[in-house]
């Protein structure tokens, strides 16, 4: 259970510690000012309710994603990677897109689950929480590792090669990176969570499925534009000089952040239905 397995600090302590972490991330140019505020909000809720056990996988995601991004950036420039919609710093929308689902699960746990669900179902809620983080981590690792190697991915729409960094496309380095990213979260969480083999596989599988859902949504619904200056495909609705870019496909409101949020939701659903389908492996979930 998120708040009963390890000591959960008082809310004001959680707030101060998360504010310190967010402040350091802001000074390190990892978060924008509004991204730092959103990180404090999500972190305080999760850490304040679940203590170290709950915040560990979220911090592991943020730190690994930030390090991979800095590691892959020089190669991304070299390989002429397609332009994403955001800059280097994560803003509030990005933070909420990646951390929103685990935060909502923590709120559900705090206000409803711990008061109304039996202990074995609380354990299942924890696996859903961990699966949502595994999904966003898998997607981030897939993107960064895929762009680092510069192998042209193939679009899921027509299986044609596209520039590295284009949403809705897959490559073998990116797919491998996504799998490693899905494995990383239950692996780094194991010392505090004490996952058994079935639970480890469940979280990994759900996280990897979330990464696949992200690619499918990116190929089918996410808005893509043609840069008015360079002519390259991009997620940005406007070019560097402010000109509107022509939309190629997708719905204008379906940004990469929207896709990330729903991919995390998809991972939670995958984990939920796998628990139900494989009930003998997860007794008595």
ChimeraX commands (.cxc) that place a marker at each C-alpha (Angstrom):
marker #1 position 0.00,0.00,0.00 radius 0.5
marker #1 position 1.33,3.35,-1.01 radius 0.5
marker #1 position 1.34,4.87,2.44 radius 0.5
marker #1 position 1.54,1.89,4.75 radius 0.5
marker #1 position 4.58,-0.02,3.52 radius 0.5
marker #1 position 7.04,2.78,4.33 radius 0.5
marker #1 position 6.89,5.92,6.40 radius 0.5
marker #1 position 5.09,8.75,4.60 radius 0.5
marker #1 position 6.31,12.16,5.76 radius 0.5
marker #1 position 4.02,14.98,6.89 radius 0.5
marker #1 position 2.63,16.92,3.95 radius 0.5
marker #1 position 4.67,20.03,4.75 radius 0.5
marker #1 position 7.88,17.97,4.76 radius 0.5
marker #1 position 6.92,16.41,1.43 radius 0.5
marker #1 position 6.24,19.88,0.03 radius 0.5
marker #1 position 9.60,21.28,1.17 radius 0.5
marker #1 position 11.56,18.32,-0.17 radius 0.5
marker #1 position 9.77,18.40,-3.51 radius 0.5
marker #1 position 10.24,22.17,-3.73 radius 0.5
marker #1 position 13.97,21.65,-3.16 radius 0.5
marker #1 position 14.15,18.98,-5.88 radius 0.5
marker #1 position 12.14,21.11,-8.32 radius 0.5
marker #1 position 14.27,24.15,-7.56 radius 0.5
marker #1 position 17.44,22.22,-8.33 radius 0.5
marker #1 position 15.88,20.93,-11.55 radius 0.5
marker #1 position 14.97,24.49,-12.51 radius 0.5
marker #1 position 18.50,25.73,-11.83 radius 0.5
marker #1 position 19.82,22.80,-13.83 radius 0.5
marker #1 position 17.64,23.87,-16.78 radius 0.5
marker #1 position 15.64,20.65,-16.64 radius 0.5
marker #1 position 12.33,22.35,-15.77 radius 0.5
marker #1 position 10.72,25.66,-16.66 radius 0.5
marker #1 position 9.29,27.75,-13.82 radius 0.5
marker #1 position 5.78,26.44,-14.42 radius 0.5
marker #1 position 7.15,22.93,-14.86 radius 0.5
marker #1 position 8.78,23.24,-11.45 radius 0.5
marker #1 position 5.45,24.25,-9.89 radius 0.5
marker #1 position 3.70,21.29,-11.51 radius 0.5
marker #1 position 6.48,18.97,-10.33 radius 0.5
marker #1 position 6.07,20.22,-6.75 radius 0.5
marker #1 position 2.33,19.57,-6.97 radius 0.5
marker #1 position 2.66,16.02,-8.30 radius 0.5
marker #1 position 5.63,15.18,-6.11 radius 0.5
marker #1 position 4.01,16.45,-2.92 radius 0.5
marker #1 position 0.86,14.40,-3.52 radius 0.5
marker #1 position 2.76,11.22,-4.35 radius 0.5
marker #1 position 5.51,11.53,-1.73 radius 0.5
marker #1 position 3.17,12.85,0.93 radius 0.5
marker #1 position 0.84,9.88,0.49 radius 0.5
marker #1 position 3.32,7.12,-0.26 radius 0.5
marker #1 position 6.71,8.12,1.05 radius 0.5
marker #1 position 9.95,6.94,-0.53 radius 0.5
marker #1 position 8.32,3.84,-1.99 radius 0.5
marker #1 position 5.99,5.90,-4.14 radius 0.5
marker #1 position 8.31,8.74,-5.14 radius 0.5
marker #1 position 11.29,6.52,-6.04 radius 0.5
marker #1 position 10.02,5.35,-9.46 radius 0.5
marker #1 position 8.88,8.86,-10.39 radius 0.5
marker #1 position 12.29,10.34,-9.53 radius 0.5
marker #1 position 13.98,7.50,-11.42 radius 0.5
marker #1 position 11.91,8.36,-14.49 radius 0.5
marker #1 position 12.66,12.07,-14.31 radius 0.5
marker #1 position 16.40,11.68,-13.73 radius 0.5
marker #1 position 16.90,8.97,-16.36 radius 0.5
marker #1 position 14.83,10.89,-18.92 radius 0.5
marker #1 position 16.79,14.09,-18.29 radius 0.5
marker #1 position 20.17,12.34,-18.53 radius 0.5
marker #1 position 19.20,10.47,-21.69 radius 0.5
marker #1 position 17.95,13.69,-23.28 radius 0.5
marker #1 position 21.27,15.44,-22.67 radius 0.5
marker #1 position 23.16,12.38,-23.86 radius 0.5
marker #1 position 21.16,12.08,-27.09 radius 0.5
marker #1 position 20.90,15.79,-27.97 radius 0.5
marker #1 position 24.25,16.13,-29.84 radius 0.5
marker #1 position 23.47,13.06,-31.92 radius 0.5
marker #1 position 19.95,14.33,-32.55 radius 0.5
marker #1 position 21.35,17.50,-34.11 radius 0.5
marker #1 position 23.81,15.45,-36.16 radius 0.5
marker #1 position 21.05,13.22,-37.49 radius 0.5
marker #1 position 18.71,16.13,-38.33 radius 0.5
marker #1 position 16.03,14.87,-36.00 radius 0.5
marker #1 position 12.53,16.23,-36.60 radius 0.5
marker #1 position 11.56,19.20,-34.47 radius 0.5
marker #1 position 9.46,18.53,-31.41 radius 0.5
marker #1 position 6.95,21.00,-30.09 radius 0.5
marker #1 position 8.82,21.91,-26.89 radius 0.5
marker #1 position 12.24,23.16,-25.87 radius 0.5
marker #1 position 14.84,21.60,-23.58 radius 0.5
marker #1 position 13.09,22.42,-20.29 radius 0.5
marker #1 position 10.00,20.44,-19.34 radius 0.5
marker #1 position 7.05,22.77,-18.84 radius 0.5
marker #1 position 3.95,22.27,-16.70 radius 0.5
marker #1 position 1.99,20.55,-19.46 radius 0.5
marker #1 position 4.79,18.04,-20.03 radius 0.5
marker #1 position 5.12,17.37,-16.31 radius 0.5
marker #1 position 1.38,16.79,-15.95 radius 0.5
marker #1 position 1.26,14.67,-19.11 radius 0.5
marker #1 position 3.88,12.33,-17.69 radius 0.5
marker #1 position 3.14,12.58,-13.98 radius 0.5
marker #1 position -0.59,13.20,-14.09 radius 0.5
marker #1 position -1.77,9.59,-14.21 radius 0.5
marker #1 position 0.32,8.37,-11.24 radius 0.5
marker #1 position -0.76,11.49,-9.34 radius 0.5
marker #1 position -4.43,10.73,-10.02 radius 0.5
marker #1 position -3.90,7.14,-8.88 radius 0.5
marker #1 position -2.26,8.41,-5.67 radius 0.5
marker #1 position -5.25,10.71,-5.06 radius 0.5
marker #1 position -7.65,7.83,-5.70 radius 0.5
marker #1 position -5.69,5.72,-3.23 radius 0.5
marker #1 position -5.66,8.45,-0.58 radius 0.5
marker #1 position -9.30,9.49,-0.72 radius 0.5
marker #1 position -11.07,6.26,-1.67 radius 0.5
marker #1 position -9.09,3.04,-2.04 radius 0.5
marker #1 position -7.48,2.86,1.39 radius 0.5
marker #1 position -10.86,3.40,3.05 radius 0.5
marker #1 position -13.01,1.08,0.96 radius 0.5
marker #1 position -10.87,-1.61,-0.70 radius 0.5
marker #1 position -9.50,-4.79,0.88 radius 0.5
marker #1 position -5.74,-5.11,1.25 radius 0.5
marker #1 position -5.24,-7.36,-1.77 radius 0.5
marker #1 position -6.94,-4.84,-4.06 radius 0.5
marker #1 position -4.76,-2.08,-2.68 radius 0.5
marker #1 position -1.78,-4.09,-3.89 radius 0.5
marker #1 position -3.31,-4.16,-7.37 radius 0.5
marker #1 position -3.72,-0.36,-7.31 radius 0.5
marker #1 position -0.01,-0.09,-6.58 radius 0.5
marker #1 position 0.81,-2.12,-9.69 radius 0.5
marker #1 position -1.36,0.21,-11.78 radius 0.5
marker #1 position 0.54,3.16,-10.30 radius 0.5
marker #1 position 3.90,1.61,-11.18 radius 0.5
marker #1 position 2.70,0.63,-14.67 radius 0.5
marker #1 position 1.77,4.22,-15.52 radius 0.5
marker #1 position 5.30,5.38,-14.71 radius 0.5
marker #1 position 6.82,2.47,-16.64 radius 0.5
marker #1 position 4.84,3.57,-19.71 radius 0.5
marker #1 position 6.04,7.18,-19.77 radius 0.5
marker #1 position 9.58,6.05,-19.02 radius 0.5
marker #1 position 9.47,3.50,-21.84 radius 0.5
marker #1 position 8.24,6.13,-24.28 radius 0.5
marker #1 position 10.95,8.60,-23.27 radius 0.5
marker #1 position 13.72,6.02,-23.50 radius 0.5
marker #1 position 12.41,4.87,-26.89 radius 0.5
marker #1 position 12.53,8.42,-28.24 radius 0.5
marker #1 position 15.95,9.32,-26.87 radius 0.5
marker #1 position 17.69,6.05,-27.71 radius 0.5
marker #1 position 16.05,5.90,-31.13 radius 0.5
marker #1 position 17.20,9.41,-32.05 radius 0.5
marker #1 position 20.70,8.78,-30.66 radius 0.5
marker #1 position 21.39,5.96,-33.10 radius 0.5
marker #1 position 19.86,7.88,-36.00 radius 0.5
marker #1 position 18.29,4.82,-37.62 radius 0.5
marker #1 position 15.42,6.03,-39.76 radius 0.5
marker #1 position 12.20,4.79,-38.18 radius 0.5
marker #1 position 9.24,3.57,-40.20 radius 0.5
marker #1 position 5.85,5.20,-39.93 radius 0.5
marker #1 position 3.08,3.01,-38.55 radius 0.5
marker #1 position 0.74,4.69,-41.04 radius 0.5
marker #1 position 2.38,3.40,-44.22 radius 0.5
marker #1 position 5.65,1.75,-43.10 radius 0.5
marker #1 position 7.67,4.33,-45.04 radius 0.5
marker #1 position 10.98,5.63,-43.61 radius 0.5
marker #1 position 10.69,9.01,-41.86 radius 0.5
marker #1 position 13.10,11.32,-40.06 radius 0.5
marker #1 position 14.17,10.27,-36.55 radius 0.5
marker #1 position 12.01,11.94,-33.92 radius 0.5
marker #1 position 8.75,11.82,-35.86 radius 0.5
marker #1 position 5.85,10.68,-33.70 radius 0.5
marker #1 position 4.05,7.53,-34.74 radius 0.5
marker #1 position 7.12,5.78,-36.12 radius 0.5
marker #1 position 9.25,2.94,-34.78 radius 0.5
marker #1 position 12.82,1.69,-35.23 radius 0.5
marker #1 position 14.72,-1.22,-33.75 radius 0.5
marker #1 position 16.87,0.98,-31.44 radius 0.5
marker #1 position 13.78,2.85,-30.28 radius 0.5
marker #1 position 11.83,-0.35,-29.68 radius 0.5
marker #1 position 14.72,-1.83,-27.71 radius 0.5
marker #1 position 15.03,1.44,-25.79 radius 0.5
marker #1 position 11.33,1.31,-24.96 radius 0.5
marker #1 position 11.64,-2.23,-23.62 radius 0.5
marker #1 position 14.65,-1.27,-21.50 radius 0.5
marker #1 position 12.78,1.77,-20.23 radius 0.5
marker #1 position 9.83,-0.40,-19.24 radius 0.5
marker #1 position 12.15,-2.81,-17.42 radius 0.5
marker #1 position 14.03,0.00,-15.66 radius 0.5
marker #1 position 11.10,1.18,-13.51 radius 0.5
marker #1 position 10.26,-2.14,-11.79 radius 0.5
marker #1 position 13.99,-2.88,-11.57 radius 0.5
marker #1 position 14.87,0.33,-9.74 radius 0.5
marker #1 position 11.72,0.02,-7.61 radius 0.5
marker #1 position 12.36,-3.56,-6.55 radius 0.5
marker #1 position 14.41,-2.83,-3.38 radius 0.5
marker #1 position 11.44,-1.01,-1.81 radius 0.5
marker #1 position 8.54,-2.70,-3.58 radius 0.5
marker #1 position 9.74,-6.34,-3.30 radius 0.5
marker #1 position 8.02,-7.32,-6.54 radius 0.5
marker #1 position 7.73,-11.00,-7.35 radius 0.5
marker #1 position 8.46,-12.29,-10.86 radius 0.5
marker #1 position 4.84,-12.08,-12.02 radius 0.5
marker #1 position 4.48,-8.49,-10.79 radius 0.5
marker #1 position 7.80,-7.50,-12.39 radius 0.5
marker #1 position 6.71,-8.94,-15.74 radius 0.5
marker #1 position 3.28,-7.32,-15.43 radius 0.5
marker #1 position 4.67,-3.82,-14.91 radius 0.5
marker #1 position 7.24,-4.28,-17.69 radius 0.5
marker #1 position 4.64,-5.58,-20.14 radius 0.5
marker #1 position 2.13,-2.83,-19.32 radius 0.5
marker #1 position 4.81,-0.15,-19.64 radius 0.5
marker #1 position 5.95,-1.51,-23.00 radius 0.5
marker #1 position 2.35,-1.69,-24.20 radius 0.5
marker #1 position 1.91,1.94,-23.14 radius 0.5
marker #1 position 4.89,2.83,-25.31 radius 0.5
marker #1 position 3.25,1.03,-28.24 radius 0.5
marker #1 position -0.03,2.84,-27.62 radius 0.5
marker #1 position 1.89,6.11,-27.71 radius 0.5
marker #1 position 3.25,5.24,-31.16 radius 0.5
marker #1 position -0.18,4.22,-32.45 radius 0.5
marker #1 position -1.80,7.44,-31.23 radius 0.5
marker #1 position 1.09,9.45,-32.63 radius 0.5
marker #1 position 0.60,7.88,-36.04 radius 0.5
marker #1 position -3.18,8.19,-36.14 radius 0.5
marker #1 position -4.34,11.20,-34.10 radius 0.5
marker #1 position -1.43,13.47,-33.22 radius 0.5
marker #1 position -1.14,16.74,-35.14 radius 0.5
marker #1 position 1.85,17.03,-37.47 radius 0.5
marker #1 position 2.85,20.11,-39.44 radius 0.5
marker #1 position 5.09,21.14,-42.32 radius 0.5
marker #1 position 7.58,23.79,-41.22 radius 0.5
marker #1 position 7.06,26.97,-43.26 radius 0.5
marker #1 position 10.80,27.68,-43.36 radius 0.5
marker #1 position 12.59,24.35,-43.57 radius 0.5
marker #1 position 9.85,22.21,-45.09 radius 0.5
marker #1 position 10.54,19.52,-42.51 radius 0.5
marker #1 position 7.85,17.67,-40.63 radius 0.5
marker #1 position 7.39,18.99,-37.10 radius 0.5
marker #1 position 5.05,18.96,-34.11 radius 0.5
marker #1 position 5.22,22.75,-33.85 radius 0.5
marker #1 position 2.19,24.68,-35.15 radius 0.5
marker #1 position 4.40,27.72,-35.89 radius 0.5
marker #1 position 7.84,28.13,-37.42 radius 0.5
marker #1 position 10.79,29.80,-35.72 radius 0.5
marker #1 position 9.81,33.23,-37.09 radius 0.5
marker #1 position 6.16,32.88,-36.06 radius 0.5
marker #1 position 4.66,31.80,-39.38 radius 0.5
marker #1 position 1.81,29.27,-39.11 radius 0.5
marker #1 position 2.85,25.83,-40.26 radius 0.5
marker #1 position 0.53,23.86,-42.52 radius 0.5
marker #1 position -1.08,20.90,-40.76 radius 0.5
marker #1 position -0.33,17.63,-42.53 radius 0.5
marker #1 position -2.53,15.31,-40.51 radius 0.5
marker #1 position -4.07,14.67,-37.12 radius 0.5
marker #1 position -6.22,16.74,-34.79 radius 0.5
marker #1 position -4.78,20.08,-33.77 radius 0.5
marker #1 position -5.54,19.54,-30.07 radius 0.5
marker #1 position -3.82,16.15,-29.95 radius 0.5
marker #1 position -0.28,17.16,-29.06 radius 0.5
marker #1 position 2.55,14.91,-27.94 radius 0.5
marker #1 position 1.61,15.71,-24.34 radius 0.5
marker #1 position -1.96,14.55,-24.90 radius 0.5
marker #1 position -0.64,11.36,-26.47 radius 0.5
marker #1 position 1.70,10.75,-23.53 radius 0.5
marker #1 position -1.14,11.15,-21.04 radius 0.5
marker #1 position -3.43,8.71,-22.83 radius 0.5
marker #1 position -0.59,6.25,-23.37 radius 0.5
marker #1 position -0.10,6.16,-19.59 radius 0.5
marker #1 position -3.85,5.59,-19.22 radius 0.5
marker #1 position -3.59,2.78,-21.75 radius 0.5
marker #1 position -0.80,1.15,-19.75 radius 0.5
marker #1 position -2.98,1.26,-16.63 radius 0.5
marker #1 position -5.81,-0.46,-18.52 radius 0.5
marker #1 position -3.42,-3.09,-19.89 radius 0.5
marker #1 position -2.17,-3.83,-16.37 radius 0.5
marker #1 position -5.71,-3.94,-15.00 radius 0.5
marker #1 position -6.99,-6.42,-17.57 radius 0.5
marker #1 position -3.87,-8.56,-17.36 radius 0.5
marker #1 position -4.34,-8.84,-13.59 radius 0.5
marker #1 position -7.93,-9.94,-14.18 radius 0.5
marker #1 position -7.01,-12.36,-16.97 radius 0.5
marker #1 position -4.05,-13.89,-15.15 radius 0.5
marker #1 position -5.65,-13.95,-11.71 radius 0.5
marker #1 position -3.93,-17.23,-10.68 radius 0.5
marker #1 position -0.55,-15.49,-10.98 radius 0.5
marker #1 position -1.66,-12.54,-8.87 radius 0.5
marker #1 position -3.65,-14.10,-6.02 radius 0.5
marker #1 position -5.99,-12.83,-4.86 radius 0.5
marker #1 position -5.97,-9.58,-6.94 radius 0.5
marker link #1:1,2 radius 0.2
marker link #1:2,3 radius 0.2
marker link #1:3,4 radius 0.2
marker link #1:4,5 radius 0.2
marker link #1:5,6 radius 0.2
marker link #1:6,7 radius 0.2
marker link #1:7,8 radius 0.2
marker link #1:8,9 radius 0.2
marker link #1:9,10 radius 0.2
marker link #1:10,11 radius 0.2
marker link #1:11,12 radius 0.2
marker link #1:12,13 radius 0.2
marker link #1:13,14 radius 0.2
marker link #1:14,15 radius 0.2
marker link #1:15,16 radius 0.2
marker link #1:16,17 radius 0.2
marker link #1:17,18 radius 0.2
marker link #1:18,19 radius 0.2
marker link #1:19,20 radius 0.2
marker link #1:20,21 radius 0.2
marker link #1:21,22 radius 0.2
marker link #1:22,23 radius 0.2
marker link #1:23,24 radius 0.2
marker link #1:24,25 radius 0.2
marker link #1:25,26 radius 0.2
marker link #1:26,27 radius 0.2
marker link #1:27,28 radius 0.2
marker link #1:28,29 radius 0.2
marker link #1:29,30 radius 0.2
marker link #1:30,31 radius 0.2
marker link #1:31,32 radius 0.2
marker link #1:32,33 radius 0.2
marker link #1:33,34 radius 0.2
marker link #1:34,35 radius 0.2
marker link #1:35,36 radius 0.2
marker link #1:36,37 radius 0.2
marker link #1:37,38 radius 0.2
marker link #1:38,39 radius 0.2
marker link #1:39,40 radius 0.2
marker link #1:40,41 radius 0.2
marker link #1:41,42 radius 0.2
marker link #1:42,43 radius 0.2
marker link #1:43,44 radius 0.2
marker link #1:44,45 radius 0.2
marker link #1:45,46 radius 0.2
marker link #1:46,47 radius 0.2
marker link #1:47,48 radius 0.2
marker link #1:48,49 radius 0.2
marker link #1:49,50 radius 0.2
marker link #1:50,51 radius 0.2
marker link #1:51,52 radius 0.2
marker link #1:52,53 radius 0.2
marker link #1:53,54 radius 0.2
marker link #1:54,55 radius 0.2
marker link #1:55,56 radius 0.2
marker link #1:56,57 radius 0.2
marker link #1:57,58 radius 0.2
marker link #1:58,59 radius 0.2
marker link #1:59,60 radius 0.2
marker link #1:60,61 radius 0.2
marker link #1:61,62 radius 0.2
marker link #1:62,63 radius 0.2
marker link #1:63,64 radius 0.2
marker link #1:64,65 radius 0.2
marker link #1:65,66 radius 0.2
marker link #1:66,67 radius 0.2
marker link #1:67,68 radius 0.2
marker link #1:68,69 radius 0.2
marker link #1:69,70 radius 0.2
marker link #1:70,71 radius 0.2
marker link #1:71,72 radius 0.2
marker link #1:72,73 radius 0.2
marker link #1:73,74 radius 0.2
marker link #1:74,75 radius 0.2
marker link #1:75,76 radius 0.2
marker link #1:76,77 radius 0.2
marker link #1:77,78 radius 0.2
marker link #1:78,79 radius 0.2
marker link #1:79,80 radius 0.2
marker link #1:80,81 radius 0.2
marker link #1:81,82 radius 0.2
marker link #1:82,83 radius 0.2
marker link #1:83,84 radius 0.2
marker link #1:84,85 radius 0.2
marker link #1:85,86 radius 0.2
marker link #1:86,87 radius 0.2
marker link #1:87,88 radius 0.2
marker link #1:88,89 radius 0.2
marker link #1:89,90 radius 0.2
marker link #1:90,91 radius 0.2
marker link #1:91,92 radius 0.2
marker link #1:92,93 radius 0.2
marker link #1:93,94 radius 0.2
marker link #1:94,95 radius 0.2
marker link #1:95,96 radius 0.2
marker link #1:96,97 radius 0.2
marker link #1:97,98 radius 0.2
marker link #1:98,99 radius 0.2
marker link #1:99,100 radius 0.2
marker link #1:100,101 radius 0.2
marker link #1:101,102 radius 0.2
marker link #1:102,103 radius 0.2
marker link #1:103,104 radius 0.2
marker link #1:104,105 radius 0.2
marker link #1:105,106 radius 0.2
marker link #1:106,107 radius 0.2
marker link #1:107,108 radius 0.2
marker link #1:108,109 radius 0.2
marker link #1:109,110 radius 0.2
marker link #1:110,111 radius 0.2
marker link #1:111,112 radius 0.2
marker link #1:112,113 radius 0.2
marker link #1:113,114 radius 0.2
marker link #1:114,115 radius 0.2
marker link #1:115,116 radius 0.2
marker link #1:116,117 radius 0.2
marker link #1:117,118 radius 0.2
marker link #1:118,119 radius 0.2
marker link #1:119,120 radius 0.2
marker link #1:120,121 radius 0.2
marker link #1:121,122 radius 0.2
marker link #1:122,123 radius 0.2
marker link #1:123,124 radius 0.2
marker link #1:124,125 radius 0.2
marker link #1:125,126 radius 0.2
marker link #1:126,127 radius 0.2
marker link #1:127,128 radius 0.2
marker link #1:128,129 radius 0.2
marker link #1:129,130 radius 0.2
marker link #1:130,131 radius 0.2
marker link #1:131,132 radius 0.2
marker link #1:132,133 radius 0.2
marker link #1:133,134 radius 0.2
marker link #1:134,135 radius 0.2
marker link #1:135,136 radius 0.2
marker link #1:136,137 radius 0.2
marker link #1:137,138 radius 0.2
marker link #1:138,139 radius 0.2
marker link #1:139,140 radius 0.2
marker link #1:140,141 radius 0.2
marker link #1:141,142 radius 0.2
marker link #1:142,143 radius 0.2
marker link #1:143,144 radius 0.2
marker link #1:144,145 radius 0.2
marker link #1:145,146 radius 0.2
marker link #1:146,147 radius 0.2
marker link #1:147,148 radius 0.2
marker link #1:148,149 radius 0.2
marker link #1:149,150 radius 0.2
marker link #1:150,151 radius 0.2
marker link #1:151,152 radius 0.2
marker link #1:152,153 radius 0.2
marker link #1:153,154 radius 0.2
marker link #1:154,155 radius 0.2
marker link #1:155,156 radius 0.2
marker link #1:156,157 radius 0.2
marker link #1:157,158 radius 0.2
marker link #1:158,159 radius 0.2
marker link #1:159,160 radius 0.2
marker link #1:160,161 radius 0.2
marker link #1:161,162 radius 0.2
marker link #1:162,163 radius 0.2
marker link #1:163,164 radius 0.2
marker link #1:164,165 radius 0.2
marker link #1:165,166 radius 0.2
marker link #1:166,167 radius 0.2
marker link #1:167,168 radius 0.2
marker link #1:168,169 radius 0.2
marker link #1:169,170 radius 0.2
marker link #1:170,171 radius 0.2
marker link #1:171,172 radius 0.2
marker link #1:172,173 radius 0.2
marker link #1:173,174 radius 0.2
marker link #1:174,175 radius 0.2
marker link #1:175,176 radius 0.2
marker link #1:176,177 radius 0.2
marker link #1:177,178 radius 0.2
marker link #1:178,179 radius 0.2
marker link #1:179,180 radius 0.2
marker link #1:180,181 radius 0.2
marker link #1:181,182 radius 0.2
marker link #1:182,183 radius 0.2
marker link #1:183,184 radius 0.2
marker link #1:184,185 radius 0.2
marker link #1:185,186 radius 0.2
marker link #1:186,187 radius 0.2
marker link #1:187,188 radius 0.2
marker link #1:188,189 radius 0.2
marker link #1:189,190 radius 0.2
marker link #1:190,191 radius 0.2
marker link #1:191,192 radius 0.2
marker link #1:192,193 radius 0.2
marker link #1:193,194 radius 0.2
marker link #1:194,195 radius 0.2
marker link #1:195,196 radius 0.2
marker link #1:196,197 radius 0.2
marker link #1:197,198 radius 0.2
marker link #1:198,199 radius 0.2
marker link #1:199,200 radius 0.2
marker link #1:200,201 radius 0.2
marker link #1:201,202 radius 0.2
marker link #1:202,203 radius 0.2
marker link #1:203,204 radius 0.2
marker link #1:204,205 radius 0.2
marker link #1:205,206 radius 0.2
marker link #1:206,207 radius 0.2
marker link #1:207,208 radius 0.2
marker link #1:208,209 radius 0.2
marker link #1:209,210 radius 0.2
marker link #1:210,211 radius 0.2
marker link #1:211,212 radius 0.2
marker link #1:212,213 radius 0.2
marker link #1:213,214 radius 0.2
marker link #1:214,215 radius 0.2
marker link #1:215,216 radius 0.2
marker link #1:216,217 radius 0.2
marker link #1:217,218 radius 0.2
marker link #1:218,219 radius 0.2
marker link #1:219,220 radius 0.2
marker link #1:220,221 radius 0.2
marker link #1:221,222 radius 0.2
marker link #1:222,223 radius 0.2
marker link #1:223,224 radius 0.2
marker link #1:224,225 radius 0.2
marker link #1:225,226 radius 0.2
marker link #1:226,227 radius 0.2
marker link #1:227,228 radius 0.2
marker link #1:228,229 radius 0.2
marker link #1:229,230 radius 0.2
marker link #1:230,231 radius 0.2
marker link #1:231,232 radius 0.2
marker link #1:232,233 radius 0.2
marker link #1:233,234 radius 0.2
marker link #1:234,235 radius 0.2
marker link #1:235,236 radius 0.2
marker link #1:236,237 radius 0.2
marker link #1:237,238 radius 0.2
marker link #1:238,239 radius 0.2
marker link #1:239,240 radius 0.2
marker link #1:240,241 radius 0.2
marker link #1:241,242 radius 0.2
marker link #1:242,243 radius 0.2
marker link #1:243,244 radius 0.2
marker link #1:244,245 radius 0.2
marker link #1:245,246 radius 0.2
marker link #1:246,247 radius 0.2
marker link #1:247,248 radius 0.2
marker link #1:248,249 radius 0.2
marker link #1:249,250 radius 0.2
marker link #1:250,251 radius 0.2
marker link #1:251,252 radius 0.2
marker link #1:252,253 radius 0.2
marker link #1:253,254 radius 0.2
marker link #1:254,255 radius 0.2
marker link #1:255,256 radius 0.2
marker link #1:256,257 radius 0.2
marker link #1:257,258 radius 0.2
marker link #1:258,259 radius 0.2
marker link #1:259,260 radius 0.2
marker link #1:260,261 radius 0.2
marker link #1:261,262 radius 0.2
marker link #1:262,263 radius 0.2
marker link #1:263,264 radius 0.2
marker link #1:264,265 radius 0.2
marker link #1:265,266 radius 0.2
marker link #1:266,267 radius 0.2
marker link #1:267,268 radius 0.2
marker link #1:268,269 radius 0.2
marker link #1:269,270 radius 0.2
marker link #1:270,271 radius 0.2
marker link #1:271,272 radius 0.2
marker link #1:272,273 radius 0.2
marker link #1:273,274 radius 0.2
marker link #1:274,275 radius 0.2
marker link #1:275,276 radius 0.2
marker link #1:276,277 radius 0.2
marker link #1:277,278 radius 0.2
marker link #1:278,279 radius 0.2
marker link #1:279,280 radius 0.2
marker link #1:280,281 radius 0.2
marker link #1:281,282 radius 0.2
marker link #1:282,283 radius 0.2
marker link #1:283,284 radius 0.2
marker link #1:284,285 radius 0.2
view
